[in-house]
Amino acid sequence: MTSLVLVTTSLAAAAGGFGAMITSTILYKNLDLTMFLNGILGGLVGITAGADLMSPNEAVVIGFLAGILIVFGVALIDKLKLDDPVGAIAVHLICGIWGTLAVGIFGSKAGIDQLLTQLYGVLIIGAFCVVSAGIILGILKATLGLRVSER
């Protein structure tokens, strides 16, 4: 089992870098090292939920698609003018959701029941995070403020 996890994790990381490299090169006509590196991270995040359930071939597909998602995710975050200079939202949120859903699409537990279970998990945890972050940020904004002063 450990050897499978090591193989699927490594393959997904490599495929994520490759997917991001190809996609960013096609879209932006240049090789972007940060996009490539975030693609590697996206592949790692994408495979984490099911590293022990996937075949090596499935890990490559999951990682490659995570790399593609990174490029479009970073573009979306920039378009929305969200403060994310290192692409952490695209890597962790977008690829994390993809990897969680991939458990229901690929691997030994794949099927509509598992996909729905994974989707419910994403929605429930997402709702919890939005509500709890809203409360915490609301308290911080009312007391200390969310930004440092210009000075």
Chimera marker file (.cmm) of the C-alpha trace (Angstrom):
<marker_set name="trace">
<marker id="1" x="0.000" y="0.000" z="0.000" r="1" g="1" b="0" radius="0.5"/>
<marker id="2" x="2.765" y="2.465" z="0.874" r="1" g="1" b="0" radius="0.5"/>
<marker id="3" x="4.509" y="1.839" z="-2.427" r="1" g="1" b="0" radius="0.5"/>
<marker id="4" x="1.260" y="2.541" z="-4.332" r="1" g="1" b="0" radius="0.5"/>
<marker id="5" x="0.813" y="5.835" z="-2.488" r="1" g="1" b="0" radius="0.5"/>
<marker id="6" x="4.400" y="6.835" z="-3.265" r="1" g="1" b="0" radius="0.5"/>
<marker id="7" x="3.980" y="6.007" z="-6.949" r="1" g="1" b="0" radius="0.5"/>
<marker id="8" x="0.586" y="7.684" z="-7.398" r="1" g="1" b="0" radius="0.5"/>
<marker id="9" x="1.739" y="10.781" z="-5.520" r="1" g="1" b="0" radius="0.5"/>
<marker id="10" x="4.914" y="11.127" z="-7.582" r="1" g="1" b="0" radius="0.5"/>
<marker id="11" x="3.131" y="10.537" z="-10.886" r="1" g="1" b="0" radius="0.5"/>
<marker id="12" x="0.349" y="13.001" z="-10.093" r="1" g="1" b="0" radius="0.5"/>
<marker id="13" x="2.890" y="15.677" z="-9.167" r="1" g="1" b="0" radius="0.5"/>
<marker id="14" x="4.847" y="15.171" z="-12.386" r="1" g="1" b="0" radius="0.5"/>
<marker id="15" x="1.683" y="15.120" z="-14.495" r="1" g="1" b="0" radius="0.5"/>
<marker id="16" x="0.400" y="18.271" z="-12.751" r="1" g="1" b="0" radius="0.5"/>
<marker id="17" x="3.554" y="20.161" z="-13.670" r="1" g="1" b="0" radius="0.5"/>
<marker id="18" x="3.320" y="18.890" z="-17.231" r="1" g="1" b="0" radius="0.5"/>
<marker id="19" x="-0.383" y="19.823" z="-17.543" r="1" g="1" b="0" radius="0.5"/>
<marker id="20" x="0.229" y="23.330" z="-16.210" r="1" g="1" b="0" radius="0.5"/>
<marker id="21" x="3.276" y="23.776" z="-18.450" r="1" g="1" b="0" radius="0.5"/>
<marker id="22" x="1.412" y="22.761" z="-21.594" r="1" g="1" b="0" radius="0.5"/>
<marker id="23" x="-1.687" y="24.797" z="-20.763" r="1" g="1" b="0" radius="0.5"/>
<marker id="24" x="0.156" y="27.984" z="-19.796" r="1" g="1" b="0" radius="0.5"/>
<marker id="25" x="2.394" y="27.702" z="-22.854" r="1" g="1" b="0" radius="0.5"/>
<marker id="26" x="-0.605" y="27.356" z="-25.163" r="1" g="1" b="0" radius="0.5"/>
<marker id="27" x="-2.564" y="30.178" z="-23.521" r="1" g="1" b="0" radius="0.5"/>
<marker id="28" x="0.228" y="32.652" z="-22.746" r="1" g="1" b="0" radius="0.5"/>
<marker id="29" x="2.887" y="31.676" z="-25.323" r="1" g="1" b="0" radius="0.5"/>
<marker id="30" x="5.648" y="31.348" z="-22.719" r="1" g="1" b="0" radius="0.5"/>
<marker id="31" x="7.006" y="28.878" z="-20.205" r="1" g="1" b="0" radius="0.5"/>
<marker id="32" x="6.105" y="30.141" z="-16.745" r="1" g="1" b="0" radius="0.5"/>
<marker id="33" x="8.134" y="28.536" z="-13.952" r="1" g="1" b="0" radius="0.5"/>
<marker id="34" x="5.669" y="29.558" z="-11.234" r="1" g="1" b="0" radius="0.5"/>
<marker id="35" x="2.787" y="28.008" z="-13.177" r="1" g="1" b="0" radius="0.5"/>
<marker id="36" x="4.806" y="24.808" z="-13.624" r="1" g="1" b="0" radius="0.5"/>
<marker id="37" x="5.640" y="24.654" z="-9.913" r="1" g="1" b="0" radius="0.5"/>
<marker id="38" x="2.043" y="25.362" z="-8.923" r="1" g="1" b="0" radius="0.5"/>
<marker id="39" x="1.032" y="22.600" z="-11.341" r="1" g="1" b="0" radius="0.5"/>
<marker id="40" x="3.239" y="20.200" z="-9.387" r="1" g="1" b="0" radius="0.5"/>
<marker id="41" x="1.621" y="21.329" z="-6.142" r="1" g="1" b="0" radius="0.5"/>
<marker id="42" x="-1.833" y="21.061" z="-7.731" r="1" g="1" b="0" radius="0.5"/>
<marker id="43" x="-1.077" y="17.489" z="-8.785" r="1" g="1" b="0" radius="0.5"/>
<marker id="44" x="-0.044" y="16.676" z="-5.227" r="1" g="1" b="0" radius="0.5"/>
<marker id="45" x="-3.181" y="18.243" z="-3.780" r="1" g="1" b="0" radius="0.5"/>
<marker id="46" x="-5.346" y="16.555" z="-6.413" r="1" g="1" b="0" radius="0.5"/>
<marker id="47" x="-4.123" y="13.047" z="-5.619" r="1" g="1" b="0" radius="0.5"/>
<marker id="48" x="-4.031" y="13.380" z="-1.836" r="1" g="1" b="0" radius="0.5"/>
<marker id="49" x="-7.632" y="12.318" z="-1.165" r="1" g="1" b="0" radius="0.5"/>
<marker id="50" x="-7.315" y="9.094" z="-3.142" r="1" g="1" b="0" radius="0.5"/>
<marker id="51" x="-3.627" y="8.272" z="-3.390" r="1" g="1" b="0" radius="0.5"/>
<marker id="52" x="-4.242" y="4.779" z="-2.022" r="1" g="1" b="0" radius="0.5"/>
<marker id="53" x="-7.287" y="4.138" z="-4.245" r="1" g="1" b="0" radius="0.5"/>
<marker id="54" x="-5.925" y="5.059" z="-7.674" r="1" g="1" b="0" radius="0.5"/>
<marker id="55" x="-3.904" y="3.185" z="-10.248" r="1" g="1" b="0" radius="0.5"/>
<marker id="56" x="-0.770" y="4.862" z="-11.598" r="1" g="1" b="0" radius="0.5"/>
<marker id="57" x="-2.585" y="5.683" z="-14.853" r="1" g="1" b="0" radius="0.5"/>
<marker id="58" x="-5.475" y="7.298" z="-12.969" r="1" g="1" b="0" radius="0.5"/>
<marker id="59" x="-2.987" y="9.293" z="-10.899" r="1" g="1" b="0" radius="0.5"/>
<marker id="60" x="-1.467" y="10.694" z="-14.091" r="1" g="1" b="0" radius="0.5"/>
<marker id="61" x="-4.906" y="11.760" z="-15.364" r="1" g="1" b="0" radius="0.5"/>
<marker id="62" x="-5.842" y="13.334" z="-12.019" r="1" g="1" b="0" radius="0.5"/>
<marker id="63" x="-2.534" y="15.196" z="-11.770" r="1" g="1" b="0" radius="0.5"/>
<marker id="64" x="-2.616" y="16.357" z="-15.384" r="1" g="1" b="0" radius="0.5"/>
<marker id="65" x="-6.146" y="17.736" z="-15.001" r="1" g="1" b="0" radius="0.5"/>
<marker id="66" x="-5.129" y="19.425" z="-11.732" r="1" g="1" b="0" radius="0.5"/>
<marker id="67" x="-2.296" y="21.142" z="-13.601" r="1" g="1" b="0" radius="0.5"/>
<marker id="68" x="-4.727" y="22.415" z="-16.209" r="1" g="1" b="0" radius="0.5"/>
<marker id="69" x="-7.071" y="23.620" z="-13.452" r="1" g="1" b="0" radius="0.5"/>
<marker id="70" x="-4.205" y="25.600" z="-11.895" r="1" g="1" b="0" radius="0.5"/>
<marker id="71" x="-3.755" y="27.734" z="-14.986" r="1" g="1" b="0" radius="0.5"/>
<marker id="72" x="-7.459" y="28.511" z="-15.327" r="1" g="1" b="0" radius="0.5"/>
<marker id="73" x="-7.835" y="28.892" z="-11.552" r="1" g="1" b="0" radius="0.5"/>
<marker id="74" x="-5.045" y="31.476" z="-11.304" r="1" g="1" b="0" radius="0.5"/>
<marker id="75" x="-6.590" y="33.386" z="-14.227" r="1" g="1" b="0" radius="0.5"/>
<marker id="76" x="-9.990" y="33.329" z="-12.503" r="1" g="1" b="0" radius="0.5"/>
<marker id="77" x="-8.563" y="34.517" z="-9.173" r="1" g="1" b="0" radius="0.5"/>
<marker id="78" x="-6.768" y="37.366" z="-10.995" r="1" g="1" b="0" radius="0.5"/>
<marker id="79" x="-9.950" y="38.300" z="-12.882" r="1" g="1" b="0" radius="0.5"/>
<marker id="80" x="-11.903" y="38.383" z="-9.604" r="1" g="1" b="0" radius="0.5"/>
<marker id="81" x="-9.148" y="40.612" z="-8.150" r="1" g="1" b="0" radius="0.5"/>
<marker id="82" x="-8.658" y="38.380" z="-5.120" r="1" g="1" b="0" radius="0.5"/>
<marker id="83" x="-5.468" y="38.866" z="-3.130" r="1" g="1" b="0" radius="0.5"/>
<marker id="84" x="-3.576" y="35.623" z="-3.866" r="1" g="1" b="0" radius="0.5"/>
<marker id="85" x="-0.044" y="36.419" z="-5.076" r="1" g="1" b="0" radius="0.5"/>
<marker id="86" x="1.226" y="32.812" z="-4.921" r="1" g="1" b="0" radius="0.5"/>
<marker id="87" x="-1.778" y="30.951" z="-6.334" r="1" g="1" b="0" radius="0.5"/>
<marker id="88" x="-2.696" y="29.237" z="-3.055" r="1" g="1" b="0" radius="0.5"/>
<marker id="89" x="-6.433" y="29.397" z="-3.737" r="1" g="1" b="0" radius="0.5"/>
<marker id="90" x="-6.052" y="27.717" z="-7.112" r="1" g="1" b="0" radius="0.5"/>
<marker id="91" x="-3.699" y="25.084" z="-5.699" r="1" g="1" b="0" radius="0.5"/>
<marker id="92" x="-5.469" y="24.207" z="-2.477" r="1" g="1" b="0" radius="0.5"/>
<marker id="93" x="-9.120" y="25.099" z="-3.003" r="1" g="1" b="0" radius="0.5"/>
<marker id="94" x="-9.685" y="24.315" z="-6.663" r="1" g="1" b="0" radius="0.5"/>
<marker id="95" x="-7.376" y="21.291" z="-6.880" r="1" g="1" b="0" radius="0.5"/>
<marker id="96" x="-8.524" y="20.102" z="-3.454" r="1" g="1" b="0" radius="0.5"/>
<marker id="97" x="-12.122" y="20.058" z="-4.634" r="1" g="1" b="0" radius="0.5"/>
<marker id="98" x="-11.057" y="18.340" z="-7.858" r="1" g="1" b="0" radius="0.5"/>
<marker id="99" x="-9.104" y="15.689" z="-5.951" r="1" g="1" b="0" radius="0.5"/>
<marker id="100" x="-11.957" y="15.049" z="-3.564" r="1" g="1" b="0" radius="0.5"/>
<marker id="101" x="-14.399" y="14.590" z="-6.438" r="1" g="1" b="0" radius="0.5"/>
<marker id="102" x="-11.861" y="12.451" z="-8.322" r="1" g="1" b="0" radius="0.5"/>
<marker id="103" x="-12.219" y="9.789" z="-5.613" r="1" g="1" b="0" radius="0.5"/>
<marker id="104" x="-15.787" y="9.295" z="-6.829" r="1" g="1" b="0" radius="0.5"/>
<marker id="105" x="-14.781" y="9.292" z="-10.495" r="1" g="1" b="0" radius="0.5"/>
<marker id="106" x="-11.632" y="7.143" z="-10.493" r="1" g="1" b="0" radius="0.5"/>
<marker id="107" x="-10.175" y="4.352" z="-8.418" r="1" g="1" b="0" radius="0.5"/>
<marker id="108" x="-11.438" y="1.400" z="-6.479" r="1" g="1" b="0" radius="0.5"/>
<marker id="109" x="-14.381" y="3.246" z="-4.887" r="1" g="1" b="0" radius="0.5"/>
<marker id="110" x="-15.588" y="5.026" z="-8.038" r="1" g="1" b="0" radius="0.5"/>
<marker id="111" x="-19.288" y="5.239" z="-8.739" r="1" g="1" b="0" radius="0.5"/>
<marker id="112" x="-22.239" y="7.584" z="-8.502" r="1" g="1" b="0" radius="0.5"/>
<marker id="113" x="-22.765" y="6.854" z="-4.790" r="1" g="1" b="0" radius="0.5"/>
<marker id="114" x="-19.154" y="7.661" z="-3.975" r="1" g="1" b="0" radius="0.5"/>
<marker id="115" x="-19.172" y="10.745" z="-6.202" r="1" g="1" b="0" radius="0.5"/>
<marker id="116" x="-22.285" y="12.059" z="-4.435" r="1" g="1" b="0" radius="0.5"/>
<marker id="117" x="-20.708" y="11.327" z="-1.056" r="1" g="1" b="0" radius="0.5"/>
<marker id="118" x="-17.603" y="13.282" z="-2.081" r="1" g="1" b="0" radius="0.5"/>
<marker id="119" x="-19.745" y="16.144" z="-3.407" r="1" g="1" b="0" radius="0.5"/>
<marker id="120" x="-21.751" y="16.316" z="-0.182" r="1" g="1" b="0" radius="0.5"/>
<marker id="121" x="-18.500" y="16.405" z="1.756" r="1" g="1" b="0" radius="0.5"/>
<marker id="122" x="-17.196" y="19.294" z="-0.351" r="1" g="1" b="0" radius="0.5"/>
<marker id="123" x="-20.443" y="21.248" z="0.097" r="1" g="1" b="0" radius="0.5"/>
<marker id="124" x="-20.678" y="20.634" z="3.846" r="1" g="1" b="0" radius="0.5"/>
<marker id="125" x="-17.049" y="21.497" z="4.553" r="1" g="1" b="0" radius="0.5"/>
<marker id="126" x="-17.325" y="24.504" z="2.206" r="1" g="1" b="0" radius="0.5"/>
<marker id="127" x="-20.375" y="25.816" z="4.053" r="1" g="1" b="0" radius="0.5"/>
<marker id="128" x="-18.677" y="25.293" z="7.424" r="1" g="1" b="0" radius="0.5"/>
<marker id="129" x="-15.565" y="27.154" z="6.250" r="1" g="1" b="0" radius="0.5"/>
<marker id="130" x="-17.511" y="30.070" z="4.803" r="1" g="1" b="0" radius="0.5"/>
<marker id="131" x="-19.588" y="30.507" z="7.968" r="1" g="1" b="0" radius="0.5"/>
<marker id="132" x="-16.703" y="30.097" z="10.423" r="1" g="1" b="0" radius="0.5"/>
<marker id="133" x="-14.365" y="32.337" z="8.386" r="1" g="1" b="0" radius="0.5"/>
<marker id="134" x="-17.117" y="34.959" z="8.162" r="1" g="1" b="0" radius="0.5"/>
<marker id="135" x="-17.512" y="34.955" z="11.924" r="1" g="1" b="0" radius="0.5"/>
<marker id="136" x="-13.778" y="35.094" z="12.615" r="1" g="1" b="0" radius="0.5"/>
<marker id="137" x="-13.103" y="37.770" z="9.991" r="1" g="1" b="0" radius="0.5"/>
<marker id="138" x="-16.107" y="39.794" z="11.183" r="1" g="1" b="0" radius="0.5"/>
<marker id="139" x="-14.743" y="39.812" z="14.731" r="1" g="1" b="0" radius="0.5"/>
<marker id="140" x="-11.252" y="40.714" z="13.532" r="1" g="1" b="0" radius="0.5"/>
<marker id="141" x="-12.574" y="43.506" z="11.296" r="1" g="1" b="0" radius="0.5"/>
<marker id="142" x="-14.610" y="44.970" z="14.165" r="1" g="1" b="0" radius="0.5"/>
<marker id="143" x="-11.740" y="44.839" z="16.649" r="1" g="1" b="0" radius="0.5"/>
<marker id="144" x="-8.287" y="44.934" z="15.075" r="1" g="1" b="0" radius="0.5"/>
<marker id="145" x="-9.025" y="45.519" z="11.398" r="1" g="1" b="0" radius="0.5"/>
<marker id="146" x="-8.114" y="43.279" z="8.491" r="1" g="1" b="0" radius="0.5"/>
<marker id="147" x="-5.400" y="45.419" z="6.869" r="1" g="1" b="0" radius="0.5"/>
<marker id="148" x="-2.368" y="47.174" z="8.205" r="1" g="1" b="0" radius="0.5"/>
<marker id="149" x="-2.299" y="50.944" z="7.978" r="1" g="1" b="0" radius="0.5"/>
<marker id="150" x="-0.534" y="52.626" z="5.043" r="1" g="1" b="0" radius="0.5"/>
<marker id="151" x="2.033" y="53.946" z="7.446" r="1" g="1" b="0" radius="0.5"/>
<link id1="1" id2="2" r="1" g="1" b="0" radius="0.2"/>
<link id1="2" id2="3" r="1" g="1" b="0" radius="0.2"/>
<link id1="3" id2="4" r="1" g="1" b="0" radius="0.2"/>
<link id1="4" id2="5" r="1" g="1" b="0" radius="0.2"/>
<link id1="5" id2="6" r="1" g="1" b="0" radius="0.2"/>
<link id1="6" id2="7" r="1" g="1" b="0" radius="0.2"/>
<link id1="7" id2="8" r="1" g="1" b="0" radius="0.2"/>
<link id1="8" id2="9" r="1" g="1" b="0" radius="0.2"/>
<link id1="9" id2="10" r="1" g="1" b="0" radius="0.2"/>
<link id1="10" id2="11" r="1" g="1" b="0" radius="0.2"/>
<link id1="11" id2="12" r="1" g="1" b="0" radius="0.2"/>
<link id1="12" id2="13" r="1" g="1" b="0" radius="0.2"/>
<link id1="13" id2="14" r="1" g="1" b="0" radius="0.2"/>
<link id1="14" id2="15" r="1" g="1" b="0" radius="0.2"/>
<link id1="15" id2="16" r="1" g="1" b="0" radius="0.2"/>
<link id1="16" id2="17" r="1" g="1" b="0" radius="0.2"/>
<link id1="17" id2="18" r="1" g="1" b="0" radius="0.2"/>
<link id1="18" id2="19" r="1" g="1" b="0" radius="0.2"/>
<link id1="19" id2="20" r="1" g="1" b="0" radius="0.2"/>
<link id1="20" id2="21" r="1" g="1" b="0" radius="0.2"/>
<link id1="21" id2="22" r="1" g="1" b="0" radius="0.2"/>
<link id1="22" id2="23" r="1" g="1" b="0" radius="0.2"/>
<link id1="23" id2="24" r="1" g="1" b="0" radius="0.2"/>
<link id1="24" id2="25" r="1" g="1" b="0" radius="0.2"/>
<link id1="25" id2="26" r="1" g="1" b="0" radius="0.2"/>
<link id1="26" id2="27" r="1" g="1" b="0" radius="0.2"/>
<link id1="27" id2="28" r="1" g="1" b="0" radius="0.2"/>
<link id1="28" id2="29" r="1" g="1" b="0" radius="0.2"/>
<link id1="29" id2="30" r="1" g="1" b="0" radius="0.2"/>
<link id1="30" id2="31" r="1" g="1" b="0" radius="0.2"/>
<link id1="31" id2="32" r="1" g="1" b="0" radius="0.2"/>
<link id1="32" id2="33" r="1" g="1" b="0" radius="0.2"/>
<link id1="33" id2="34" r="1" g="1" b="0" radius="0.2"/>
<link id1="34" id2="35" r="1" g="1" b="0" radius="0.2"/>
<link id1="35" id2="36" r="1" g="1" b="0" radius="0.2"/>
<link id1="36" id2="37" r="1" g="1" b="0" radius="0.2"/>
<link id1="37" id2="38" r="1" g="1" b="0" radius="0.2"/>
<link id1="38" id2="39" r="1" g="1" b="0" radius="0.2"/>
<link id1="39" id2="40" r="1" g="1" b="0" radius="0.2"/>
<link id1="40" id2="41" r="1" g="1" b="0" radius="0.2"/>
<link id1="41" id2="42" r="1" g="1" b="0" radius="0.2"/>
<link id1="42" id2="43" r="1" g="1" b="0" radius="0.2"/>
<link id1="43" id2="44" r="1" g="1" b="0" radius="0.2"/>
<link id1="44" id2="45" r="1" g="1" b="0" radius="0.2"/>
<link id1="45" id2="46" r="1" g="1" b="0" radius="0.2"/>
<link id1="46" id2="47" r="1" g="1" b="0" radius="0.2"/>
<link id1="47" id2="48" r="1" g="1" b="0" radius="0.2"/>
<link id1="48" id2="49" r="1" g="1" b="0" radius="0.2"/>
<link id1="49" id2="50" r="1" g="1" b="0" radius="0.2"/>
<link id1="50" id2="51" r="1" g="1" b="0" radius="0.2"/>
<link id1="51" id2="52" r="1" g="1" b="0" radius="0.2"/>
<link id1="52" id2="53" r="1" g="1" b="0" radius="0.2"/>
<link id1="53" id2="54" r="1" g="1" b="0" radius="0.2"/>
<link id1="54" id2="55" r="1" g="1" b="0" radius="0.2"/>
<link id1="55" id2="56" r="1" g="1" b="0" radius="0.2"/>
<link id1="56" id2="57" r="1" g="1" b="0" radius="0.2"/>
<link id1="57" id2="58" r="1" g="1" b="0" radius="0.2"/>
<link id1="58" id2="59" r="1" g="1" b="0" radius="0.2"/>
<link id1="59" id2="60" r="1" g="1" b="0" radius="0.2"/>
<link id1="60" id2="61" r="1" g="1" b="0" radius="0.2"/>
<link id1="61" id2="62" r="1" g="1" b="0" radius="0.2"/>
<link id1="62" id2="63" r="1" g="1" b="0" radius="0.2"/>
<link id1="63" id2="64" r="1" g="1" b="0" radius="0.2"/>
<link id1="64" id2="65" r="1" g="1" b="0" radius="0.2"/>
<link id1="65" id2="66" r="1" g="1" b="0" radius="0.2"/>
<link id1="66" id2="67" r="1" g="1" b="0" radius="0.2"/>
<link id1="67" id2="68" r="1" g="1" b="0" radius="0.2"/>
<link id1="68" id2="69" r="1" g="1" b="0" radius="0.2"/>
<link id1="69" id2="70" r="1" g="1" b="0" radius="0.2"/>
<link id1="70" id2="71" r="1" g="1" b="0" radius="0.2"/>
<link id1="71" id2="72" r="1" g="1" b="0" radius="0.2"/>
<link id1="72" id2="73" r="1" g="1" b="0" radius="0.2"/>
<link id1="73" id2="74" r="1" g="1" b="0" radius="0.2"/>
<link id1="74" id2="75" r="1" g="1" b="0" radius="0.2"/>
<link id1="75" id2="76" r="1" g="1" b="0" radius="0.2"/>
<link id1="76" id2="77" r="1" g="1" b="0" radius="0.2"/>
<link id1="77" id2="78" r="1" g="1" b="0" radius="0.2"/>
<link id1="78" id2="79" r="1" g="1" b="0" radius="0.2"/>
<link id1="79" id2="80" r="1" g="1" b="0" radius="0.2"/>
<link id1="80" id2="81" r="1" g="1" b="0" radius="0.2"/>
<link id1="81" id2="82" r="1" g="1" b="0" radius="0.2"/>
<link id1="82" id2="83" r="1" g="1" b="0" radius="0.2"/>
<link id1="83" id2="84" r="1" g="1" b="0" radius="0.2"/>
<link id1="84" id2="85" r="1" g="1" b="0" radius="0.2"/>
<link id1="85" id2="86" r="1" g="1" b="0" radius="0.2"/>
<link id1="86" id2="87" r="1" g="1" b="0" radius="0.2"/>
<link id1="87" id2="88" r="1" g="1" b="0" radius="0.2"/>
<link id1="88" id2="89" r="1" g="1" b="0" radius="0.2"/>
<link id1="89" id2="90" r="1" g="1" b="0" radius="0.2"/>
<link id1="90" id2="91" r="1" g="1" b="0" radius="0.2"/>
<link id1="91" id2="92" r="1" g="1" b="0" radius="0.2"/>
<link id1="92" id2="93" r="1" g="1" b="0" radius="0.2"/>
<link id1="93" id2="94" r="1" g="1" b="0" radius="0.2"/>
<link id1="94" id2="95" r="1" g="1" b="0" radius="0.2"/>
<link id1="95" id2="96" r="1" g="1" b="0" radius="0.2"/>
<link id1="96" id2="97" r="1" g="1" b="0" radius="0.2"/>
<link id1="97" id2="98" r="1" g="1" b="0" radius="0.2"/>
<link id1="98" id2="99" r="1" g="1" b="0" radius="0.2"/>
<link id1="99" id2="100" r="1" g="1" b="0" radius="0.2"/>
<link id1="100" id2="101" r="1" g="1" b="0" radius="0.2"/>
<link id1="101" id2="102" r="1" g="1" b="0" radius="0.2"/>
<link id1="102" id2="103" r="1" g="1" b="0" radius="0.2"/>
<link id1="103" id2="104" r="1" g="1" b="0" radius="0.2"/>
<link id1="104" id2="105" r="1" g="1" b="0" radius="0.2"/>
<link id1="105" id2="106" r="1" g="1" b="0" radius="0.2"/>
<link id1="106" id2="107" r="1" g="1" b="0" radius="0.2"/>
<link id1="107" id2="108" r="1" g="1" b="0" radius="0.2"/>
<link id1="108" id2="109" r="1" g="1" b="0" radius="0.2"/>
<link id1="109" id2="110" r="1" g="1" b="0" radius="0.2"/>
<link id1="110" id2="111" r="1" g="1" b="0" radius="0.2"/>
<link id1="111" id2="112" r="1" g="1" b="0" radius="0.2"/>
<link id1="112" id2="113" r="1" g="1" b="0" radius="0.2"/>
<link id1="113" id2="114" r="1" g="1" b="0" radius="0.2"/>
<link id1="114" id2="115" r="1" g="1" b="0" radius="0.2"/>
<link id1="115" id2="116" r="1" g="1" b="0" radius="0.2"/>
<link id1="116" id2="117" r="1" g="1" b="0" radius="0.2"/>
<link id1="117" id2="118" r="1" g="1" b="0" radius="0.2"/>
<link id1="118" id2="119" r="1" g="1" b="0" radius="0.2"/>
<link id1="119" id2="120" r="1" g="1" b="0" radius="0.2"/>
<link id1="120" id2="121" r="1" g="1" b="0" radius="0.2"/>
<link id1="121" id2="122" r="1" g="1" b="0" radius="0.2"/>
<link id1="122" id2="123" r="1" g="1" b="0" radius="0.2"/>
<link id1="123" id2="124" r="1" g="1" b="0" radius="0.2"/>
<link id1="124" id2="125" r="1" g="1" b="0" radius="0.2"/>
<link id1="125" id2="126" r="1" g="1" b="0" radius="0.2"/>
<link id1="126" id2="127" r="1" g="1" b="0" radius="0.2"/>
<link id1="127" id2="128" r="1" g="1" b="0" radius="0.2"/>
<link id1="128" id2="129" r="1" g="1" b="0" radius="0.2"/>
<link id1="129" id2="130" r="1" g="1" b="0" radius="0.2"/>
<link id1="130" id2="131" r="1" g="1" b="0" radius="0.2"/>
<link id1="131" id2="132" r="1" g="1" b="0" radius="0.2"/>
<link id1="132" id2="133" r="1" g="1" b="0" radius="0.2"/>
<link id1="133" id2="134" r="1" g="1" b="0" radius="0.2"/>
<link id1="134" id2="135" r="1" g="1" b="0" radius="0.2"/>
<link id1="135" id2="136" r="1" g="1" b="0" radius="0.2"/>
<link id1="136" id2="137" r="1" g="1" b="0" radius="0.2"/>
<link id1="137" id2="138" r="1" g="1" b="0" radius="0.2"/>
<link id1="138" id2="139" r="1" g="1" b="0" radius="0.2"/>
<link id1="139" id2="140" r="1" g="1" b="0" radius="0.2"/>
<link id1="140" id2="141" r="1" g="1" b="0" radius="0.2"/>
<link id1="141" id2="142" r="1" g="1" b="0" radius="0.2"/>
<link id1="142" id2="143" r="1" g="1" b="0" radius="0.2"/>
<link id1="143" id2="144" r="1" g="1" b="0" radius="0.2"/>
<link id1="144" id2="145" r="1" g="1" b="0" radius="0.2"/>
<link id1="145" id2="146" r="1" g="1" b="0" radius="0.2"/>
<link id1="146" id2="147" r="1" g="1" b="0" radius="0.2"/>
<link id1="147" id2="148" r="1" g="1" b="0" radius="0.2"/>
<link id1="148" id2="149" r="1" g="1" b="0" radius="0.2"/>
<link id1="149" id2="150" r="1" g="1" b="0" radius="0.2"/>
<link id1="150" id2="151" r="1" g="1" b="0" radius="0.2"/>
</marker_set>
